[in-house]
Amino acid sequence: MSEISITHTPADGTLADGTEKDDGSAPILHRAGFRWGRSIGCWYIRNSRDRAPRLVAIESAAEELRADGHTVTVEISGEVRDNAVVNADQHERLEDRRRALAAKGKKLAAQSDALHRASDAMVEHLPLGQPVAPGRRGQAHRRLLERSVDTAIRGARVADEAARMPARIAGSRRAEAYKERPDVTARRVERLEAELRSLDRRMASLKLYPQTRSGALLRQYEGERAVLVERIAGDRAVLEQARAAGTFGRYSKSNVHAGDSALIRGTWRSVIRASAKSVSVTTGYSWSDRYGYEEIRDVRCLCEDGAQD
C-alpha cells in the first residue's frame, strides 16, 4: 500500500501526493473532491489556493484511505496570505499562461507554414494544367492532388488556431483589468460581506446545537471566515485608495436626484429614483434598470441649484 501525504498551503492549495497507479486510492480521493493533476503529478482540489482547507473532505478521505490500508499523513496550514500577495501571485500565474499562449501561437504558425510548404512540394513537379487521366491510370495523380489539398486545409486550420492566440491573450488582460476596476471591486465586497454574514449564521447554528456539532466543520468555517475577512479588508483598502484619488465614490444619493441624466455604461440615462445604494434609470421601454452608484461615470444635474459633481 502507498504512503500518501495530504497537505494544504495557501500558495499550493490542497494536494495529495504519494499515490501509485491501481493502489485503490483514486476512487477515494475522487469522491472527496480531488482531481488528478497531470502537469504536477499528484492529486489536487480545484480552486483551493488561498482558500480555507476543506477539512471535512480531507479528514474523510484520510480515514477512508487508512481503512483501505494506506499510510496517510495530513499537514494543514492555517496561514492566510495578504491580499496584495494573493493578487501578485495570481497575476504571475496569468502572465505564465499568456507566455505559454504566445509560445503556442508561434509554434502553430510555424507548423502551418510547414504544412503549406509540404502541400506545395507534393505537386510542384506537376505541370500546370495537366489533366488527370481517367480510371486507374490517373489514380496516383488523383491521390497526390487529394493529399496536397488535405495538407493545405490542415495548414489553414492550424493558421486559424494560431491567429486566435493574440485575441485570447488580449481577452485575458481585459478580464484581469476588469476585476481591478473600483466598481467591480465594490460589488465584490458586497458579495463577500453577504457570504460572511451567511457563514456567521451557519457557525452560530453549530454552536447553538452542540450535539450535532462537527469539530472539523467548525474549524473549516473558522478558516473560511479568516480568509473572507482578509479579502474584504484588502478590497476595502483598494476602494479607499480609489476614493482618495477621485476615481470612486463621486456619486451618491446626496448629489444624484430624480430627473438627472446619468452616464452609465456609455449611455446617458434619465434617473427615475435614487436610493441609498442604487439608481433606477429609464431604458426607453416600459421597464427601468437599476445600477449601483459605482457605475455612474458622469451626471448632468437638473436641480434648481445646478449642483453637479
URJODA-V807896 format. One line per field, one symbol per residue. ss: DSSP state (2 for helix, 1 for strand, 0 for the rest). phi: phi as a letter, one per 20 degrees, with the letter a starting at -180 (. if undefined). burial: # if it has 24 or more other C-alpha atoms within 12 Angstrom, else .. Layout:
ss: ???
phi: ???
burial: ???
//
This chain:
ss: 001111111000111110000000222222200111100001111000000000222222222222200011111100000022222222222222222222222222222222222222222000000000002222222222222222222222222222222222222222222220022222222222222222222222222202220022222222222222222222222222222220000000000000001111001111111100011111000001111122211111000000000
phi: .eddddcccgfdmeccdofcfmenegfffffeoecedffdmbebdfldflcffefffffffffffffeoeecdccdeefdffgfffffffffffffffffffffffffffffffffffffffcfeeffnffeffmffdfffffffffffffffffffffffffefgfffffffffffffefgffffffffffffffffffffffffffcffdfdffffffffffffffffffffffffffffffenebmfcbffcccgnfdceclncecefebddfdbcdcfcncedddccfffeedacdedffemfbf
burial: ...##############.#.....##.###.#####.....####..########.#########....#.###.###.####..##......#...#..##.##..##.###.##..#..##.....................#..#..##.###.##.##..#...#............########..##..#..#...#.............####################.##........#####..####.#####....######...#####.......############........
//
